[in-house]
Amino acid sequence: MPAPASAVVAAVVGRRQEPVTVDVERGRLRMFAQAIGETDPVYSDVAAARAAGHPDLPAPPTILFGLDLERADTLGFLAGHGIDLGAVLHGEQAFTYHVPVYAGDTLTFASEFTEAYSKAGGKLDFLVRRTRVTRGGELVAELDNTAVIRNGAAA
């Protein structure tokens, strides 16, 4: 079992960030699909998407991480709680999808820091942030993002 995290990192657990609302735009979906090398036309051509049974362009799965990262000021939030940003690394991310996301959707991202623990003899703290993504109150996805923080990096 992992050891408890440092007091500064552990103090963030249970804190919530202000929810952020994002409009999912076709152009953004097309650019993202191109950037990740997605060649299936359902991600770039509305006619192809509709022919495949989608109401509009579907969102490539990992775009939700990008939309959340772009809109939420997570780094500012951490800095505001005494965590040295120079010691923060992206550890991992995980996605749980409940329903598809499409161009034209308006999504709300609501995040809470849910867990903190330490490894490597206390040299590294891990901070888990869970984001619930909803559309009109319906749960669309859950995103888990783990930051790695070099211990002794609290301001």
C-alpha positions as CSV (number, residue, x, y, z in Angstrom):
1,M,0.0,0.0,0.0
2,P,1.4,3.4,-0.9
3,A,2.5,5.8,1.9
4,P,0.6,9.0,2.7
5,A,1.5,12.0,0.5
6,S,3.2,15.1,1.9
7,A,0.9,17.4,3.8
8,V,0.8,20.1,1.1
9,V,-0.2,17.6,-1.6
10,A,-2.6,15.7,0.7
11,A,-4.4,19.0,1.6
12,V,-5.6,19.3,-2.0
13,V,-7.6,16.0,-1.8
14,G,-11.3,16.8,-1.7
15,R,-10.9,20.2,-3.3
16,R,-13.0,20.9,-6.4
17,Q,-12.3,23.2,-9.3
18,E,-14.9,25.5,-10.8
19,P,-16.9,23.6,-13.5
20,V,-16.0,24.6,-17.0
21,T,-18.4,24.5,-20.0
22,V,-17.0,23.8,-23.5
23,D,-18.7,23.8,-26.9
24,V,-17.5,21.0,-29.1
25,E,-16.8,22.5,-32.5
26,R,-16.5,20.6,-35.8
27,G,-13.3,22.4,-36.8
28,R,-11.7,21.5,-33.6
29,L,-12.7,17.8,-34.0
30,R,-11.3,17.8,-37.6
31,M,-8.0,19.4,-36.5
32,F,-7.6,17.0,-33.6
33,A,-8.3,13.9,-35.8
34,Q,-5.7,15.1,-38.3
35,A,-3.2,15.8,-35.5
36,I,-3.5,12.3,-34.1
37,G,-3.4,10.7,-37.6
38,E,-7.0,9.5,-37.6
39,T,-7.9,8.8,-41.3
40,D,-11.4,7.5,-40.8
41,P,-13.7,10.0,-42.6
42,V,-16.3,9.8,-39.9
43,Y,-14.1,12.1,-37.9
44,S,-13.7,14.8,-40.6
45,D,-16.6,14.5,-43.0
46,V,-20.2,15.1,-41.8
47,A,-21.7,13.1,-44.6
48,A,-19.5,10.1,-43.8
49,A,-20.3,10.5,-40.1
50,R,-24.1,10.5,-40.8
51,A,-23.8,7.6,-43.3
52,A,-22.2,5.7,-40.4
53,G,-25.1,6.4,-38.1
54,H,-23.8,9.4,-36.2
55,P,-25.8,12.6,-35.8
56,D,-22.6,14.7,-36.5
57,L,-18.8,14.3,-36.3
58,P,-18.0,12.1,-33.3
59,A,-15.3,13.3,-31.0
60,P,-12.0,11.2,-31.0
61,P,-11.8,9.8,-27.5
62,T,-8.7,11.6,-26.1
63,I,-9.9,15.0,-27.2
64,L,-11.8,15.3,-23.9
65,F,-8.5,15.4,-22.1
66,G,-7.3,18.2,-24.3
67,L,-10.6,20.2,-23.9
68,D,-10.3,19.9,-20.1
69,L,-6.7,20.8,-20.0
70,E,-7.2,23.8,-22.2
71,R,-10.1,25.3,-20.2
72,A,-9.4,24.3,-16.6
73,D,-6.6,26.2,-14.8
74,T,-5.4,23.1,-13.0
75,L,-1.8,24.3,-12.8
76,G,-2.9,27.6,-11.4
77,F,-5.1,25.8,-8.9
78,L,-2.1,23.6,-7.7
79,A,0.2,26.6,-7.5
80,G,-2.5,28.4,-5.4
81,H,-2.3,25.5,-3.0
82,G,1.4,25.7,-2.5
83,I,2.6,23.1,-5.0
84,D,5.7,24.0,-7.0
85,L,4.8,23.7,-10.7
86,G,8.4,23.0,-11.5
87,A,8.1,19.7,-9.7
88,V,4.9,18.6,-11.4
89,L,4.9,16.0,-14.2
90,H,2.0,14.3,-16.0
91,G,1.9,10.7,-14.8
92,E,-1.0,9.0,-16.5
93,Q,-4.6,9.5,-17.6
94,A,-7.5,7.1,-18.0
95,F,-10.9,7.5,-19.6
96,T,-14.3,5.9,-18.9
97,Y,-16.9,6.6,-21.6
98,H,-20.6,6.3,-21.1
99,V,-22.0,7.8,-24.3
100,P,-20.4,9.3,-27.4
101,V,-19.7,13.0,-27.8
102,Y,-20.5,14.8,-31.0
103,A,-19.8,18.2,-32.7
104,G,-22.4,20.7,-31.4
105,D,-22.5,19.2,-27.9
106,T,-22.0,21.5,-24.9
107,L,-20.1,19.7,-22.2
108,T,-19.4,20.6,-18.6
109,F,-16.2,19.5,-16.9
110,A,-16.4,19.2,-13.1
111,S,-13.1,18.2,-11.4
112,E,-12.2,17.1,-7.9
113,F,-8.9,15.9,-6.5
114,T,-9.7,12.4,-5.2
115,E,-6.5,10.8,-3.9
116,A,-2.9,11.5,-2.9
117,Y,-0.2,9.1,-2.0
118,S,3.6,8.8,-1.9
119,K,6.1,6.3,-3.4
120,A,9.8,5.9,-3.8
121,G,10.5,6.3,-0.1
122,G,8.6,9.6,0.0
123,K,10.4,11.1,-3.0
124,L,7.4,11.2,-5.2
125,D,3.8,12.2,-4.5
126,F,0.9,11.3,-6.7
127,L,-2.2,13.4,-7.0
128,V,-5.3,12.0,-8.7
129,R,-7.8,14.4,-10.3
130,R,-11.2,13.0,-11.4
131,T,-13.3,14.9,-13.9
132,R,-16.9,14.2,-14.6
133,V,-18.0,15.3,-18.1
134,T,-21.7,15.9,-18.5
135,R,-24.0,17.0,-21.4
136,G,-27.3,18.5,-20.2
137,G,-26.9,16.7,-16.8
138,E,-26.1,13.3,-18.5
139,L,-22.8,11.7,-17.5
140,V,-20.8,11.4,-20.8
141,A,-17.3,10.4,-19.4
142,E,-15.0,10.3,-16.4
143,L,-11.4,11.3,-16.8
144,D,-8.7,10.4,-14.3
145,N,-5.5,12.3,-14.4
146,T,-2.5,11.5,-12.2
147,A,0.2,14.1,-11.5
148,V,3.6,13.2,-10.2
149,I,5.2,15.7,-7.8
150,R,8.8,15.5,-6.7
151,N,8.6,15.6,-2.9
152,G,10.1,18.7,-1.3
153,A,8.6,20.8,-4.0
154,A,6.0,22.5,-1.9
155,A,6.3,26.3,-1.9
